[in-house]
Amino acid sequence: MADRKAPGALQVEKTPDYEAMMIGAHPDDDDFATAGTSALWAKQGKKIVWVVMTDGAEGSEVPSLVDTDLMLTREQEQRMACETLGVQAVEFLRFPDGHLTNSEAARKALVRLIRKYRPRVVITHDPTQHFFAPDPYEKPDDTAYLNHPDHRATGNIVLDAIFPAVGNPRAYRELLAEGLPPYQVHELYLFFSDNDNTYIDISETIELKARGLQCHVTQFGPEANMLDMIKRWGEETAKGAKEKKGLEMQYAEAFRRIKLYVPKEENKE
């Protein structure tokens, strides 16, 4: 940390504009992890923006599909889902699906968007979560899920963009000419984590979450009914909320919440 009172020092902006920025690797990742929370906060009048890191061009079982056609279709599906949920804005960064790396270009793209929207909270993948594996002795019929490398890469890119670059006046100084000064993110939420400590009651938006997911026809087909599955997931998460925190919820989404900045007025409470 350098001297913030030095002559010519540029002050870091700490006042949010948007409540939250959800950053997922692929179209539908934000839906699965945060759609209930996004819809709930949007209903409360809070501004939400979603970011999709990759072009989604590997999200099909049909090798003959043209990459650009699939990308554009999936982006339109994502826009429809956001409209269903009340999400005000969505950004597509179009890095290659299946090949996302923690590159200079990826970090700079996120620094630009975070400074542009100034979200109070950034929500993304937990980069430390390499797999989800049930105990084979307790659940012999269940199989593990190896976390997609794009998911882990996204989490790492987000963390490395937030610190130090988003709030560093000397990082990507060309962004200053675009009217994008350094900014301090207040909180970070990580989803699909084994270290959840925060639970959001999405009981009033569970059906909106399912409707949003059904917009992703390329992934689930035109006749998909996502509600039963999403309710099961929400119920399981709500059980965790009760066991860990004593919270009573019908359906929930879970996050690992990390505080990065506490405003002075909040610190006094």
LUMSEKOL-295147 format. One line per 3 residues: their letters; for each residue x, y, z of N, C-alpha, C. Coordinates in nm, 2 decimals. Atoms other than C-alpha are relative to their C-alpha. Last residue first. Example, Ala and Ser with C-alpha at 12.3 -4.5 7.8 and 13.67 -1.06 7.14 Angstrom:
BEGIN
sa = -0.09/-0.11/0.00/1.37/-0.11/0.71/-0.08/0.11/0.08 | 0.09/-0.12/0.00/1.23/-0.45/0.78/0.09/0.12/0.00 $
END
This chain:
BEGIN
ekn = 0.12/0.07/-0.05/-2.25/0.00/1.43/0.04/-0.11/0.09 | 0.04/-0.05/-0.13/-1.94/0.22/1.40/-0.12/-0.07/0.06 | -0.10/0.04/-0.10/-1.79/0.01/1.12/-0.04/0.05/0.14 $
eek = 0.04/0.14/-0.04/-2.11/0.06/0.91/0.10/-0.05/0.11 | 0.13/-0.01/-0.08/-2.06/0.44/0.92/-0.04/-0.14/0.04 | -0.01/-0.05/-0.13/-1.69/0.39/0.83/-0.13/0.00/0.08 $
pvy = 0.01/-0.15/-0.01/-1.75/0.18/0.53/0.00/0.04/0.14 | 0.11/-0.04/-0.09/-1.62/-0.18/0.57/-0.01/0.15/0.01 | 0.00/-0.14/-0.04/-1.40/-0.31/0.29/-0.12/0.03/0.08 $
lki = -0.12/-0.07/0.05/-1.29/-0.65/0.17/0.01/0.14/0.05 | 0.01/-0.15/-0.01/-1.55/-0.87/0.35/0.14/0.06/-0.04 | -0.12/-0.06/-0.04/-1.56/-1.23/0.23/-0.01/0.15/0.00 $
rrf = -0.01/-0.15/0.00/-1.88/-1.43/0.20/0.13/0.05/0.06 | -0.11/-0.03/-0.09/-1.87/-1.80/0.10/0.02/0.15/0.00 | -0.13/-0.07/0.05/-2.20/-1.84/-0.07/0.10/0.00/0.12 $
aea = -0.10/-0.01/-0.10/-2.53/-2.04/-0.05/0.13/0.06/-0.06 | -0.13/0.00/0.07/-2.86/-2.02/-0.23/0.11/0.03/0.10 | -0.11/-0.09/-0.02/-3.18/-2.11/-0.04/0.11/-0.01/-0.10 $
yqm = -0.10/0.01/0.10/-3.52/-2.27/-0.05/0.11/0.10/0.02 | 0.05/0.10/0.09/-3.76/-2.33/0.23/0.10/-0.03/-0.11 | 0.03/-0.04/0.14/-3.57/-2.13/0.49/-0.06/-0.12/-0.07 $
elg = 0.12/0.07/0.05/-3.53/-2.15/0.87/-0.03/0.06/-0.14 | 0.09/-0.08/0.07/-3.18/-2.05/0.98/-0.11/-0.08/-0.06 | 0.13/0.00/-0.07/-3.00/-2.23/1.26/-0.10/0.08/-0.07 $
kke = 0.03/-0.14/-0.06/-2.66/-2.13/1.11/-0.13/0.01/0.07 | -0.12/-0.09/-0.03/-2.48/-2.45/1.01/-0.04/0.12/0.08 | -0.10/0.07/-0.08/-2.76/-2.71/1.03/0.11/0.09/0.04 $
kag = 0.05/0.03/-0.14/-3.04/-2.47/0.93/0.10/-0.07/0.08 | 0.02/-0.12/-0.07/-2.85/-2.32/0.64/-0.05/-0.02/0.14 | -0.13/-0.05/-0.05/-2.74/-2.66/0.53/-0.01/0.12/0.08 $
kat = -0.04/0.09/-0.11/-3.10/-2.78/0.51/0.14/0.04/0.06 | 0.08/-0.05/-0.11/-3.18/-2.47/0.30/0.03/-0.09/0.13 | -0.07/-0.11/-0.05/-2.91/-2.58/0.06/-0.06/0.06/0.12 $
eeg = -0.13/0.05/-0.05/-3.07/-2.92/0.02/0.08/0.12/0.06 | 0.03/0.06/-0.13/-3.41/-2.75/-0.03/0.12/-0.05/0.07 | 0.02/-0.11/-0.09/-3.27/-2.52/-0.30/-0.04/-0.05/0.14 $
wrk = -0.13/-0.07/-0.04/-3.12/-2.81/-0.48/-0.02/0.10/0.10 | -0.08/0.10/-0.08/-3.45/-3.01/-0.47/0.14/0.06/0.04 | 0.06/0.00/-0.13/-3.64/-2.69/-0.58/0.08/-0.10/0.09 $
imd = -0.05/-0.12/-0.07/-3.40/-2.64/-0.87/-0.06/0.00/0.14 | -0.14/0.01/-0.04/-3.46/-3.00/-0.98/0.05/0.12/0.08 | -0.01/0.11/-0.10/-3.84/-2.98/-0.96/0.15/-0.01/0.04 $
lmn = 0.05/-0.04/-0.14/-3.85/-2.64/-1.13/0.03/-0.11/0.10 | -0.11/0.00/-0.10/-3.62/-2.72/-1.43/-0.05/0.02/0.14 | 0.06/-0.06/-0.12/-3.89/-2.83/-1.67/0.10/-0.01/0.11 $
aep = -0.06/0.01/-0.14/-3.72/-2.88/-2.00/-0.09/0.06/0.10 | 0.10/0.04/-0.08/-3.93/-2.91/-2.32/0.04/-0.01/0.15 | 0.12/-0.09/0.00/-3.72/-2.70/-2.55/-0.11/-0.04/0.10 $
gfq = 0.11/0.04/0.09/-3.39/-2.88/-2.46/-0.12/0.09/0.01 | 0.09/0.09/-0.06/-3.16/-2.84/-2.16/-0.12/-0.05/-0.09 | -0.06/0.08/-0.10/-2.84/-2.68/-2.28/-0.10/-0.11/0.05 $
tvh = -0.12/0.08/0.05/-2.93/-2.53/-2.61/0.05/-0.10/0.10 | 0.05/0.12/0.07/-3.27/-2.43/-2.46/0.11/-0.08/-0.06 | -0.12/0.06/0.06/-3.11/-2.20/-2.20/-0.04/-0.13/-0.08 $
cql = -0.04/-0.08/0.12/-3.43/-2.00/-2.14/0.12/-0.06/-0.07 | 0.07/0.06/0.12/-3.54/-2.28/-1.91/0.02/0.08/-0.12 | -0.08/0.11/0.05/-3.28/-2.16/-1.66/-0.06/-0.06/-0.12 $
gra = -0.12/-0.05/0.06/-3.46/-1.83/-1.62/0.09/-0.11/-0.06 | 0.04/-0.06/0.13/-3.79/-2.00/-1.56/0.12/0.06/-0.07 | 0.03/0.11/0.09/-3.63/-2.21/-1.29/-0.04/0.05/-0.14 $
kle = -0.12/0.07/0.02/-3.49/-1.91/-1.11/-0.01/-0.11/-0.11 | -0.07/-0.08/0.10/-3.82/-1.73/-1.15/0.14/-0.06/-0.03 | 0.06/0.03/0.13/-3.98/-2.02/-0.97/0.06/0.09/-0.11 $
ite = -0.04/0.13/0.05/-3.74/-2.00/-0.68/-0.06/-0.03/-0.14 | -0.05/-0.01/0.14/-3.79/-1.63/-0.64/0.04/-0.13/-0.06 | 0.09/-0.08/0.09/-4.00/-1.61/-0.33/0.04/0.01/-0.14 $
sid = 0.13/0.07/0.00/-3.82/-1.90/-0.15/-0.10/0.08/-0.10 | 0.05/-0.02/0.14/-3.48/-1.75/-0.24/-0.14/-0.06/-0.02 | 0.14/0.06/0.02/-3.36/-1.71/0.12/-0.06/0.04/-0.13 $
iyt = 0.10/-0.10/0.05/-2.99/-1.62/0.09/-0.13/-0.08/-0.02 | 0.11/0.06/0.07/-2.73/-1.82/0.29/-0.11/0.11/-0.03 | 0.11/-0.09/0.02/-2.39/-1.71/0.40/-0.11/-0.06/-0.08 $
ndn = 0.03/-0.06/-0.13/-2.10/-1.91/0.55/-0.12/0.09/-0.01 | 0.11/-0.09/-0.01/-2.03/-2.16/0.27/-0.02/0.06/0.14 | -0.01/-0.09/-0.12/-1.69/-2.32/0.28/-0.11/0.10/0.01 $
dsf = 0.01/0.08/-0.12/-1.73/-2.62/0.05/0.01/0.08/0.13 | -0.12/0.01/-0.09/-1.79/-2.37/-0.23/-0.03/-0.10/0.11 | -0.04/0.14/0.02/-2.03/-2.36/-0.53/0.13/-0.03/0.08 $
fly = 0.10/0.11/0.00/-2.04/-1.99/-0.50/0.05/-0.13/-0.03 | -0.04/0.11/0.08/-1.79/-1.73/-0.38/-0.11/-0.10/0.00 | 0.07/0.12/-0.03/-1.91/-1.39/-0.25/0.04/-0.11/-0.10 $
leh = -0.01/0.10/0.10/-1.68/-1.09/-0.24/-0.08/-0.12/0.05 | 0.01/0.14/-0.04/-1.75/-0.77/-0.05/0.02/-0.10/-0.12 | 0.03/0.02/-0.14/-1.68/-0.40/-0.06/0.00/-0.14/0.05 $
vqy = 0.11/0.10/-0.02/-1.51/-0.36/-0.40/-0.02/-0.02/0.15 | -0.01/0.10/-0.11/-1.29/-0.05/-0.39/-0.12/-0.08/0.01 | 0.12/0.02/-0.09/-1.26/0.15/-0.71/0.02/-0.11/0.10 $
ppl = 0.00/0.12/-0.09/-0.99/0.29/-0.93/-0.12/0.00/0.10 | -0.10/-0.01/-0.10/-1.10/0.55/-1.19/0.01/-0.12/0.09 | 0.02/0.11/-0.09/-1.28/0.46/-1.51/0.11/0.00/0.11 $
gea = 0.09/-0.04/-0.11/-1.34/0.77/-1.72/-0.02/-0.11/0.11 | 0.14/0.05/0.03/-1.20/0.61/-2.03/-0.10/0.04/0.11 | 0.05/-0.08/0.11/-0.88/0.81/-1.99/-0.14/-0.03/-0.05 $
lle = 0.03/-0.13/-0.05/-0.84/0.65/-1.65/-0.05/0.09/-0.11 | 0.14/0.00/-0.04/-0.86/0.31/-1.82/-0.04/0.14/0.06 | 0.08/-0.04/0.12/-0.52/0.38/-1.99/-0.15/0.01/0.03 $
rya = 0.03/-0.15/-0.01/-0.37/0.37/-1.64/-0.08/0.05/-0.12 | 0.08/-0.03/0.12/-0.41/-0.01/-1.64/-0.04/0.15/-0.01 | 0.02/0.12/0.08/-0.28/-0.03/-1.28/-0.09/0.03/-0.12 $
rpn = -0.10/0.02/0.09/-0.14/0.29/-1.14/-0.02/-0.12/-0.09 | 0.00/-0.11/0.10/-0.45/0.40/-0.96/0.11/-0.01/-0.11 | -0.14/-0.06/0.01/-0.47/0.06/-0.79/0.00/0.11/-0.11 $
gva = -0.02/-0.12/-0.09/-0.82/-0.03/-0.68/0.13/0.07/0.00 | 0.12/-0.08/0.00/-0.92/-0.26/-0.96/0.01/0.13/0.08 | 0.02/-0.08/0.12/-0.57/-0.39/-1.01/-0.12/0.10/0.01 $
pfi = 0.00/-0.14/-0.04/-0.46/-0.52/-0.66/-0.06/0.10/-0.11 | -0.12/-0.05/-0.07/-0.67/-0.70/-0.59/0.13/-0.05/-0.07 | 0.04/-0.09/-0.11/-1.00/-0.71/-0.77/0.12/0.05/0.08 $
adl = 0.05/-0.13/0.05/-0.85/-0.84/-1.09/-0.03/0.10/0.11 | -0.12/-0.07/0.04/-0.65/-1.12/-0.92/-0.03/0.14/-0.06 | -0.08/-0.03/-0.12/-0.96/-1.24/-0.74/0.12/0.09/-0.04 $
vin = 0.07/-0.10/-0.08/-1.17/-1.23/-1.05/0.08/0.05/0.12 | -0.01/-0.12/0.07/-0.91/-1.41/-1.26/-0.07/0.11/0.07 | -0.13/-0.05/-0.01/-0.88/-1.68/-1.00/0.02/0.14/-0.07 $
gta = -0.02/-0.04/-0.14/-1.25/-1.74/-0.98/0.14/0.07/0.02 | 0.08/-0.12/-0.02/-1.28/-1.75/-1.36/0.02/0.06/0.14 | -0.07/-0.11/0.06/-0.99/-2.00/-1.39/-0.08/0.14/0.02 $
rhd = -0.11/-0.03/-0.09/-1.16/-2.23/-1.14/0.08/0.12/-0.06 | 0.06/-0.05/-0.13/-1.49/-2.22/-1.34/0.12/0.05/0.09 | 0.04/-0.14/0.02/-1.30/-2.25/-1.67/-0.06/0.06/0.12 $
phn = -0.11/-0.09/-0.01/-1.13/-2.56/-1.54/-0.03/0.15/-0.03 | -0.05/-0.04/0.13/-1.47/-2.72/-1.49/0.12/0.09/0.02 | 0.03/-0.14/0.03/-1.51/-2.87/-1.14/0.07/0.04/-0.13 $
lya = -0.13/-0.07/0.01/-1.48/-3.25/-1.14/-0.03/0.15/-0.05 | 0.00/-0.10/0.11/-1.82/-3.38/-1.03/0.13/0.07/0.01 | -0.06/-0.13/-0.02/-1.82/-3.70/-0.83/-0.02/0.09/-0.12 $
tdd = -0.14/-0.02/0.06/-2.05/-4.00/-0.86/0.04/0.15/0.03 | -0.03/-0.14/0.05/-2.34/-4.12/-0.65/0.14/0.01/-0.06 | 0.06/-0.01/0.14/-2.45/-4.49/-0.63/0.03/0.14/-0.05 $
pke = -0.07/0.08/0.10/-2.22/-4.57/-0.33/-0.05/0.02/-0.14 | 0.09/-0.01/0.12/-2.35/-4.28/-0.12/0.07/-0.08/-0.11 | 0.13/-0.04/-0.04/-2.20/-4.34/0.23/-0.10/0.01/-0.11 $
ypd = 0.05/0.10/-0.09/-1.91/-4.55/0.12/-0.14/0.03/0.05 | 0.05/0.12/0.07/-1.85/-4.35/-0.19/-0.05/-0.11/0.09 | -0.07/0.12/-0.06/-1.82/-4.03/0.02/-0.06/-0.13/-0.07 $
paf = 0.06/0.06/-0.12/-1.96/-3.76/-0.21/0.08/-0.12/0.04 | 0.00/0.14/0.00/-1.72/-3.57/-0.44/-0.07/-0.06/0.13 | 0.11/0.02/-0.10/-1.74/-3.21/-0.55/-0.02/-0.16/0.00 $
fhq = 0.09/0.10/0.03/-1.41/-3.12/-0.73/-0.11/-0.01/0.11 | -0.05/0.08/0.12/-1.14/-2.86/-0.77/-0.10/-0.11/-0.03 | 0.09/0.12/0.00/-1.30/-2.59/-0.54/0.03/-0.09/-0.13 $
tpd = -0.07/0.11/-0.07/-1.02/-2.35/-0.47/-0.08/-0.13/-0.01 | -0.11/0.05/0.08/-1.13/-2.10/-0.74/0.07/-0.12/0.07 | -0.11/0.03/-0.10/-1.47/-2.05/-0.57/0.11/-0.06/-0.08 $
hti = -0.04/0.14/-0.04/-1.68/-1.92/-0.86/0.11/0.00/0.11 | -0.06/0.08/0.10/-1.81/-1.56/-0.86/0.03/-0.14/0.05 | 0.03/0.14/-0.03/-2.00/-1.29/-0.68/0.05/-0.09/-0.12 $
vvr = -0.03/0.08/0.11/-1.88/-0.93/-0.66/-0.02/-0.15/0.03 | -0.04/0.14/-0.02/-2.05/-0.71/-0.41/0.03/-0.06/-0.13 | -0.03/0.01/-0.14/-2.08/-0.33/-0.39/0.06/-0.14/0.03 $
pry = 0.09/0.08/-0.08/-2.06/-0.32/-0.77/0.05/0.00/0.15 | -0.02/-0.02/-0.14/-1.88/-0.03/-0.93/-0.10/-0.08/0.09 | 0.13/0.02/-0.07/-2.03/-0.07/-1.28/0.01/0.02/0.15 $
kri = 0.12/-0.06/0.07/-1.75/0.07/-1.49/-0.13/-0.01/0.08 | 0.00/-0.14/-0.02/-1.47/0.00/-1.24/-0.12/0.07/-0.07 | 0.03/-0.03/-0.14/-1.58/-0.36/-1.22/0.01/0.15/0.02 $
lrv = 0.14/0.01/-0.03/-1.61/-0.38/-1.60/-0.03/0.03/0.15 | 0.08/-0.10/0.07/-1.27/-0.24/-1.68/-0.14/0.00/0.04 | -0.02/-0.13/-0.07/-1.10/-0.45/-1.41/-0.08/0.11/-0.07 $
lak = 0.08/-0.01/-0.12/-1.27/-0.75/-1.56/0.02/0.13/0.08 | 0.15/-0.01/0.04/-1.14/-0.69/-1.91/-0.09/0.01/0.12 | 0.03/-0.14/0.04/-0.79/-0.62/-1.77/-0.15/0.02/-0.03 $
raa = 0.00/-0.09/-0.12/-0.78/-0.95/-1.59/-0.04/0.14/-0.03 | 0.12/0.03/-0.08/-0.89/-1.14/-1.90/-0.01/0.09/0.12 | 0.12/-0.05/0.07/-0.64/-0.97/-2.12/-0.12/-0.02/0.08 $
esn = 0.01/-0.14/-0.01/-0.35/-1.02/-1.88/-0.13/0.06/-0.06 | -0.09/-0.08/0.09/-0.43/-1.39/-1.87/-0.01/0.15/0.03 | -0.02/-0.12/-0.08/-0.57/-1.62/-1.60/0.10/0.09/-0.07 $
tlh = -0.12/-0.01/-0.09/-0.67/-1.87/-1.86/0.01/0.13/0.07 | -0.02/-0.12/-0.07/-0.99/-1.98/-2.03/0.12/-0.01/0.09 | -0.14/-0.03/0.01/-0.96/-2.27/-2.28/0.03/0.13/0.08 $
gdp = -0.09/0.12/-0.03/-1.28/-2.46/-2.24/0.15/0.03/0.00 | 0.05/0.10/-0.09/-1.48/-2.18/-2.40/0.09/-0.12/0.01 | 0.03/0.13/0.06/-1.26/-1.92/-2.58/-0.05/-0.10/0.11 $
frl = -0.13/0.08/0.00/-1.29/-1.57/-2.42/-0.04/-0.14/-0.04 | -0.03/0.08/0.12/-1.61/-1.40/-2.53/0.14/-0.06/-0.01 | -0.14/-0.02/0.03/-1.63/-1.12/-2.28/0.05/-0.09/-0.11 $
fev = -0.06/0.12/0.06/-2.01/-1.10/-2.27/0.14/0.03/-0.04 | -0.12/-0.02/0.08/-2.17/-0.84/-2.04/0.06/-0.13/-0.05 | -0.08/0.12/0.02/-2.53/-0.84/-1.90/0.12/0.03/-0.10 $
aqv = -0.11/0.00/0.10/-2.73/-0.56/-1.76/0.07/-0.13/0.00 | 0.00/-0.12/0.08/-3.05/-0.49/-1.56/0.10/0.00/-0.11 | -0.14/-0.05/0.00/-3.12/-0.83/-1.41/0.02/0.11/-0.11 $
glt = -0.01/-0.14/-0.04/-3.49/-0.86/-1.37/0.14/0.06/0.01 | -0.03/-0.01/-0.14/-3.50/-1.24/-1.36/0.00/0.15/0.05 | 0.10/0.07/-0.09/-3.69/-1.30/-1.68/0.03/0.03/0.15 $
eca = 0.12/-0.07/0.01/-3.48/-1.03/-1.86/-0.11/-0.06/0.09 | -0.02/-0.12/-0.08/-3.16/-1.20/-1.74/-0.13/0.09/0.00 | 0.01/0.04/-0.14/-3.29/-1.53/-1.87/0.02/0.12/0.09 $
mrq = 0.14/0.04/-0.04/-3.37/-1.38/-2.21/-0.01/-0.04/0.15 | 0.07/-0.12/-0.01/-3.02/-1.22/-2.23/-0.15/-0.02/0.04 | -0.03/-0.07/-0.12/-2.87/-1.55/-2.15/-0.07/0.13/0.02 $
eqe = 0.06/0.08/-0.11/-3.06/-1.73/-2.42/0.03/0.07/0.13 | 0.14/-0.04/0.00/-2.95/-1.45/-2.66/-0.08/-0.08/0.11 | 0.01/-0.14/-0.06/-2.59/-1.51/-2.56/-0.14/0.05/0.00 $
rtl = -0.02/0.00/-0.15/-2.63/-1.88/-2.61/-0.01/0.13/0.06 | 0.12/0.06/-0.06/-2.76/-1.83/-2.96/0.00/-0.01/0.15 | 0.10/-0.11/0.01/-2.48/-1.59/-3.05/-0.13/-0.06/0.05 $
mld = -0.03/-0.11/-0.09/-2.22/-1.84/-2.93/-0.11/0.10/0.00 | 0.03/0.04/-0.14/-2.38/-2.13/-3.10/0.03/0.11/0.10 | 0.14/0.01/-0.02/-2.38/-1.95/-3.43/-0.04/-0.04/0.14 $
tdv = 0.07/-0.13/-0.01/-2.03/-1.83/-3.39/-0.15/-0.01/0.02 | -0.03/-0.06/-0.13/-1.90/-2.18/-3.31/-0.07/0.13/0.01 | -0.09/-0.11/0.02/-2.07/-2.34/-3.62/0.02/0.07/0.13 $
lsp = 0.05/-0.14/-0.02/-2.24/-2.66/-3.51/0.11/0.10/-0.02 | 0.01/-0.07/0.13/-2.09/-2.98/-3.66/-0.05/0.14/0.01 | -0.13/-0.05/0.05/-1.96/-3.12/-3.33/-0.01/0.09/-0.12 $
ves = 0.00/0.01/0.15/-2.31/-3.15/-3.18/0.13/0.06/-0.06 | -0.04/0.13/0.03/-2.30/-3.23/-2.80/0.01/-0.02/-0.15 | 0.10/0.07/0.09/-2.31/-2.86/-2.72/0.06/-0.14/-0.02 $
gea = 0.12/0.04/-0.07/-2.15/-2.61/-2.48/-0.10/-0.07/-0.08 | -0.02/0.14/-0.02/-1.81/-2.58/-2.64/-0.12/-0.06/0.07 | 0.00/0.07/0.12/-1.89/-2.24/-2.79/0.02/-0.15/0.01 $
gdt = 0.09/0.12/-0.01/-1.99/-2.09/-2.46/0.00/-0.09/-0.12 | 0.10/-0.01/0.11/-1.82/-1.76/-2.56/-0.10/-0.12/0.00 | -0.03/0.07/0.13/-1.64/-1.73/-2.23/-0.11/0.01/-0.10 $
mvv = -0.14/-0.01/0.04/-1.64/-1.49/-1.93/0.03/-0.06/-0.14 | -0.03/0.14/0.05/-2.01/-1.42/-1.88/0.14/0.01/-0.06 | -0.11/0.01/0.10/-2.08/-1.11/-1.67/0.02/-0.15/-0.03 $
wvi = -0.06/0.13/0.01/-2.41/-1.03/-1.49/0.11/0.01/-0.11 | -0.06/0.02/0.14/-2.51/-0.69/-1.37/0.06/-0.14/0.01 | -0.08/0.12/0.02/-2.75/-0.62/-1.08/0.05/-0.01/-0.14 $
kkg = -0.05/0.01/0.13/-2.91/-0.29/-0.96/0.10/-0.12/-0.01 | -0.15/-0.01/0.01/-3.11/-0.31/-0.64/0.04/-0.03/-0.14 | -0.04/-0.13/0.06/-3.48/-0.23/-0.64/0.15/0.02/-0.01 $
qka = -0.02/-0.10/-0.11/-3.58/-0.50/-0.39/0.05/0.13/-0.06 | 0.14/-0.03/-0.05/-3.72/-0.71/-0.68/0.01/0.11/0.11 | 0.06/-0.09/0.10/-3.37/-0.69/-0.83/-0.14/0.04/0.04 $
wla = -0.05/-0.14/-0.02/-3.23/-0.82/-0.50/-0.05/0.09/-0.11 | 0.04/-0.06/-0.13/-3.46/-1.12/-0.51/0.05/0.14/0.01 | 0.14/-0.04/0.01/-3.40/-1.19/-0.88/-0.06/0.06/0.12 $
stg = 0.01/-0.11/0.10/-3.03/-1.19/-0.84/-0.14/0.05/-0.01 | -0.04/-0.12/-0.06/-3.05/-1.40/-0.53/-0.01/0.12/-0.09 | 0.10/-0.03/-0.11/-3.26/-1.67/-0.70/0.04/0.13/0.07 $
ata = 0.12/-0.06/0.06/-3.04/-1.65/-1.02/-0.11/0.04/0.11 | 0.04/-0.13/-0.05/-2.71/-1.68/-0.83/-0.14/0.05/-0.04 | -0.06/-0.03/-0.13/-2.55/-2.03/-0.87/-0.07/0.12/0.07 $
fdd = 0.01/0.11/-0.09/-2.75/-2.20/-1.15/0.04/0.05/0.14 | 0.14/0.04/-0.02/-2.82/-1.88/-1.34/-0.01/-0.11/0.11 | 0.06/-0.09/-0.10/-2.47/-1.74/-1.30/-0.14/-0.04/0.03 $
ddp = -0.06/0.02/-0.13/-2.34/-2.06/-1.46/-0.05/0.10/0.10 | 0.07/0.08/-0.09/-2.60/-2.05/-1.74/0.07/-0.02/0.14 | 0.15/-0.03/-0.01/-2.39/-1.88/-2.01/-0.06/-0.12/0.08 $
hag = 0.08/0.03/0.12/-2.03/-1.98/-1.92/-0.14/0.06/0.02 | -0.09/0.04/0.12/-1.75/-1.88/-1.68/-0.08/-0.01/-0.12 | 0.00/0.14/0.03/-1.97/-1.68/-1.44/0.09/-0.03/-0.12 $
imm = -0.09/0.03/0.11/-1.93/-1.33/-1.29/0.01/-0.15/-0.01 | -0.02/0.14/0.01/-2.22/-1.19/-1.09/0.09/-0.04/-0.11 | -0.04/0.05/0.13/-2.19/-0.82/-1.02/0.03/-0.15/0.01 $
aey = -0.08/0.12/0.02/-2.38/-0.68/-0.73/0.03/-0.03/-0.15 | -0.01/0.09/-0.12/-2.54/-0.38/-0.57/0.09/-0.11/-0.02 | 0.08/0.12/0.00/-2.46/-0.14/-0.86/0.02/-0.08/0.13 $
dpt = 0.11/-0.03/0.08/-2.33/0.21/-0.81/-0.10/-0.12/-0.01 | 0.05/0.09/0.10/-2.10/0.17/-0.52/-0.10/0.06/-0.09 | 0.15/0.00/0.00/-1.92/0.45/-0.34/-0.05/-0.09/-0.11 $
kev = 0.05/0.10/-0.09/-1.56/0.37/-0.26/-0.15/0.00/0.00 | 0.14/-0.01/-0.02/-1.37/0.55/-0.54/-0.05/-0.11/0.09 | 0.07/0.11/0.04/-0.99/0.54/-0.48/-0.15/0.02/0.03 $
qla = 0.08/0.07/-0.10/-0.83/0.87/-0.45/-0.08/-0.11/-0.06 | 0.13/0.01/0.04/-0.56/0.97/-0.70/-0.08/-0.08/0.10 | 0.06/0.13/-0.02/-0.23/1.08/-0.55/-0.15/0.00/-0.04 $
gpa = 0.04/0.06/0.12/-0.09/1.39/-0.70/-0.07/-0.13/0.01 | 0.04/-0.10/0.10/0.11/1.49/-0.40/-0.04/-0.07/-0.13 | -0.11/-0.06/0.08/0.12/1.19/-0.16/-0.05/0.10/-0.10 $
krd = 0.00/-0.14/-0.01/-0.17/1.14/0.07/0.11/0.07/-0.07 | 0.12/-0.06/0.07/-0.24/0.79/-0.04/-0.02/0.15/0.02 | 0.05/-0.12/-0.07/0.11/0.68/0.05/-0.12/0.06/-0.08 $
am = -0.08/-0.12/0.01/0.15/0.33/-0.11/-0.07/0.12/0.08 | 0.08/-0.12/0.00/0.00/0.00/0.00/0.09/0.12/0.00 $
END
